[in-house]
Amino acid sequence: MLKINKISDKIEKEIFICYKILKFYVIVVKCDIAFVPIGGTYTMDFKEAAYLINEIKPIIAVPIHYGSIVGDKQNAIDFIKLVRFSIFN
C-alpha cells in the first residue's frame, strides 16, 4: 500500500493500489482511495473488484486496467452497479 501523508497541509489520505486478489485469499485493507483492476483476464474481474470495494469501504474507488488490452467500458458500468456506496458529509 502506498501511503501519502501530506497531499496538502490539511489533507492526509491512504491509497491502496490492487493488482490481483487470488480467490480464497483474505486481505484486510484500510484506505481512503482504492485503485482496483476490473479487466478480468490478468486481474480480478468487475464482480471480484466490487466485492473487495464493498468490503474495504474506501471513500473513493477507481476502476483501472480495462478498455485498452482487456475488458471494456461495460466492465466499468457493471462495476459501478455492484458497488454499494453512500453519500455523506
C-alpha positions as CSV (number, residue, x, y, z in Angstrom):
1,M,0.0,0.0,0.0
2,L,1.2,3.4,-0.9
3,K,0.7,5.9,1.9
4,I,0.6,9.6,1.1
5,N,1.0,11.5,4.3
6,K,0.5,15.0,3.0
7,I,-1.4,15.8,-0.1
8,S,-1.8,19.3,1.2
9,D,-1.4,21.0,4.5
10,K,-4.9,19.9,5.6
11,I,-5.4,16.5,3.9
12,E,-4.0,13.1,4.8
13,K,-5.0,10.1,2.7
14,E,-4.1,6.4,2.4
15,I,-4.1,5.0,-1.1
16,F,-4.4,1.3,-2.0
17,I,-3.5,0.1,-5.5
18,C,-4.5,-3.5,-6.1
19,Y,-3.3,-5.6,-8.9
20,K,-4.7,-9.1,-8.3
21,I,-6.5,-10.8,-5.5
22,L,-6.4,-14.6,-5.5
23,K,-9.6,-16.4,-4.7
24,F,-9.8,-17.6,-1.1
25,Y,-7.2,-15.1,-0.1
26,V,-8.3,-12.7,2.7
27,I,-6.9,-9.2,2.6
28,V,-7.5,-6.6,5.2
29,V,-7.0,-3.1,4.0
30,K,-7.9,0.3,5.5
31,C,-7.6,3.1,2.9
32,D,-9.3,6.2,1.7
33,I,-8.7,5.8,-2.0
34,A,-8.6,2.4,-3.8
35,F,-7.5,1.7,-7.3
36,V,-8.8,-1.7,-8.4
37,P,-8.4,-3.6,-11.7
38,I,-11.6,-4.8,-13.3
39,G,-10.4,-6.3,-16.7
40,G,-10.7,-9.9,-15.6
41,T,-8.1,-11.6,-17.8
42,Y,-4.9,-11.0,-15.9
43,T,-6.5,-9.3,-12.9
44,M,-9.7,-9.7,-10.9
45,D,-13.0,-9.1,-12.8
46,F,-15.6,-6.4,-12.1
47,K,-17.5,-8.7,-9.7
48,E,-14.4,-9.5,-7.6
49,A,-13.4,-5.9,-7.6
50,A,-16.9,-4.7,-6.5
51,Y,-16.8,-7.3,-3.7
52,L,-13.4,-6.0,-2.5
53,I,-14.6,-2.4,-2.6
54,N,-17.7,-3.3,-0.7
55,E,-15.6,-5.0,2.0
56,I,-12.9,-2.3,2.5
57,K,-15.2,0.7,2.0
58,P,-12.8,3.4,0.8
59,I,-14.0,6.9,0.3
60,I,-13.1,6.8,-3.4
61,A,-12.8,3.7,-5.6
62,V,-11.2,4.0,-9.0
63,P,-11.6,1.1,-11.5
64,I,-8.4,0.6,-13.6
65,H,-6.9,-1.9,-16.1
66,Y,-9.8,-2.2,-18.5
67,G,-10.6,-0.9,-22.0
68,S,-7.2,-1.0,-23.7
69,I,-5.9,-4.6,-23.8
70,V,-8.5,-6.4,-21.8
71,G,-12.0,-5.6,-20.7
72,D,-14.2,-2.8,-22.0
73,K,-16.3,0.1,-20.9
74,Q,-19.1,-2.2,-19.9
75,N,-16.9,-3.6,-17.2
76,A,-16.8,-0.2,-15.5
77,I,-20.5,0.2,-15.8
78,D,-21.1,-3.2,-14.3
79,F,-18.6,-2.5,-11.5
80,I,-20.4,0.8,-10.6
81,K,-23.8,-1.1,-10.4
82,L,-22.4,-3.6,-8.0
83,V,-20.6,-1.2,-5.6
84,R,-22.6,-0.2,-2.6
85,F,-21.9,3.4,-1.8
86,S,-23.2,6.1,0.5
87,I,-23.2,9.8,0.3
88,F,-22.1,11.6,3.4
89,N,-20.9,15.0,4.6
